[in-house]
């Protein structure tokens, strides 16, 4: 993974209060992580950061579209994604992940790299079922799937036929 400096927030130098960061994610972002499966058109990432004395409250809002292979016809399908997340970052002795929303970083840490979190949130927002809307799949592939009738091969092993007769008795 290449280091992406664009998504590093200098948290030590920030004044207390609200701060906003906005990023446009493109293919270069995924290339830096070696992600070959995710292809994006445009993803907008907005981060609102509220800094207190020893607490940083991050609000992530991610929206945009990715292109994936359709599970039904294997053609590309554009999927619209949207995700919001909240993360609390506190200073402590060592790095520790308390739960999904609370992270402790060492007190001497002056920066916070959001790139891996952004990637994780994008992956979480991609639907499990990736299909075209009804009627928009590749028509040739849809015809081929329709011709694959699982009941067309009703040939059975004759050894099992005798056992089926036992069920009928």
C-alpha positions in Angstrom: 0.0 0.0 0.0 1.3 3.4 -1.0 1.1 6.1 1.7 -1.7 8.5 0.9 -0.9 11.8 2.5 -4.1 13.6 1.3 -6.2 11.8 3.9 -3.9 12.6 6.9 -5.4 15.1 9.3 -3.0 17.0 11.6 -5.0 16.6 14.8 -2.4 18.1 17.2 -2.3 21.4 15.3 -6.1 21.9 15.2 -7.9 24.4 17.4 -10.8 23.2 19.5 -14.1 23.4 17.8 -15.6 22.2 14.4 -13.5 21.4 11.4 -14.6 20.1 8.0 -12.8 18.1 5.4 -14.0 17.1 1.9 -12.5 14.6 -0.5 -13.3 13.3 -3.9 -12.4 9.7 -4.2 -11.3 8.4 -7.6 -9.6 5.2 -9.0 -6.2 6.3 -7.7 -7.4 5.9 -4.1 -8.2 2.2 -4.7 -5.0 1.7 -6.7 -3.0 2.9 -3.7 -4.6 0.1 -1.6 -4.2 -2.5 -4.3 -8.0 -2.9 -4.6 -8.8 -4.4 -8.0 -12.4 -5.3 -7.4 -13.8 -1.8 -6.6 -14.2 0.6 -9.5 -15.6 4.0 -8.7 -17.1 6.7 -10.8 -17.1 9.4 -8.1 -17.3 9.2 -4.4 -17.7 12.2 -2.2 -16.4 12.0 1.4 -17.2 14.6 4.0 -15.7 14.5 7.4 -16.8 16.8 10.2 -14.4 16.8 13.2 -15.2 18.3 16.5 -12.1 18.7 18.7 -12.3 18.9 22.4 -9.4 18.8 24.9 -8.7 15.1 24.7 -11.5 13.9 22.4 -11.9 14.0 18.7 -15.4 13.3 17.3 -15.4 12.3 13.6 -18.6 12.2 11.5 -18.1 10.5 8.2 -20.6 10.9 5.3 -19.8 9.0 2.1 -21.9 9.0 -1.0 -21.3 8.3 -4.7 -21.3 5.3 -7.1 -19.2 2.3 -7.7 -19.2 -0.1 -10.7 -19.3 -3.8 -10.0 -20.1 -7.0 -11.9 -23.8 -7.9 -11.9 -24.4 -11.1 -9.9 -26.9 -12.2 -12.5 -25.5 -11.3 -16.0 -21.9 -10.3 -15.2 -22.2 -7.0 -17.0 -21.1 -3.9 -15.2 -23.7 -2.3 -12.9 -23.5 1.1 -11.3 -24.4 1.0 -7.6 -25.1 4.1 -5.6 -23.7 4.0 -2.2 -24.3 6.1 0.9 -22.8 5.6 4.4 -22.6 7.6 7.6 -20.4 6.7 10.6 -19.3 8.2 13.8 -15.9 7.7 15.4 -14.5 8.9 18.7 -10.8 9.2 19.0 -9.1 9.7 22.4 -5.6 9.9 23.6 -4.2 7.1 25.8 -1.0 5.2 26.5 -1.1 2.9 23.5 -3.1 2.3 20.4 -6.3 0.4 21.2 -9.6 -0.2 19.4 -12.3 -0.3 22.1 -15.2 -1.0 19.7 -16.4 0.1 16.3 -16.9 3.7 17.4 -14.1 4.3 19.9 -10.4 4.4 19.1 -7.5 5.2 21.5 -4.3 6.5 20.0 -1.0 7.3 21.7 -0.6 10.7 23.2 2.4 11.5 21.1 0.4 10.9 17.9 0.0 14.2 16.0 -1.8 13.0 12.9 -4.8 10.8 12.1 -4.9 8.9 8.8 -8.5 8.5 7.6 -7.7 6.6 4.4 -8.1 3.1 5.7 -11.4 4.1 7.5 -12.7 5.6 4.3 -11.9 2.4 2.4 -13.6 0.3 5.0 -16.7 2.5 5.0 -16.9 2.3 1.2 -16.7 -1.5 1.3 -19.4 -1.6 4.0 -21.7 0.5 1.9 -21.6 -1.7 -1.2 -24.7 -3.9 -1.3 -24.3 -7.7 -0.9 -26.6 -8.3 -3.9 -25.3 -6.5 -6.9 -27.8 -6.8 -9.7 -29.3 -4.6 -12.4 -32.9 -3.3 -11.9 -35.4 -5.8 -13.2 -35.4 -5.9 -17.0 -32.0 -4.2 -17.4 -29.7 -7.3 -17.3 -27.9 -8.4 -20.5 -30.7 -10.0 -22.6 -28.4 -12.6 -24.1 -27.3 -13.8 -20.7 -30.8 -13.8 -19.4 -31.9 -16.1 -22.2 -29.1 -18.4 -21.5 -30.0 -18.6 -17.8 -33.6 -19.3 -18.7 -32.5 -22.2 -20.9 -30.7 -23.8 -18.0 -33.8 -25.6 -16.6 -32.6 -27.8 -13.7 -35.6 -30.1 -14.2 -34.7 -30.8 -17.8 -32.4 -33.6 -16.8 -34.8 -35.9 -15.1 -32.6 -38.9 -15.7 -32.3 -40.9 -12.5 -30.1 -43.6 -11.4 -32.1 -46.9 -11.6 -30.6 -48.0 -8.3 -32.5 -45.2 -6.5 -35.8 -45.9 -8.3 -36.3 -49.0 -6.1 -35.9 -46.9 -3.0 -38.4 -44.3 -4.2 -40.9 -47.1 -4.5 -40.5 -47.8 -0.8 -41.6 -44.2 -0.1 -44.8 -44.8 -2.0 -45.7 -47.9 -0.1 
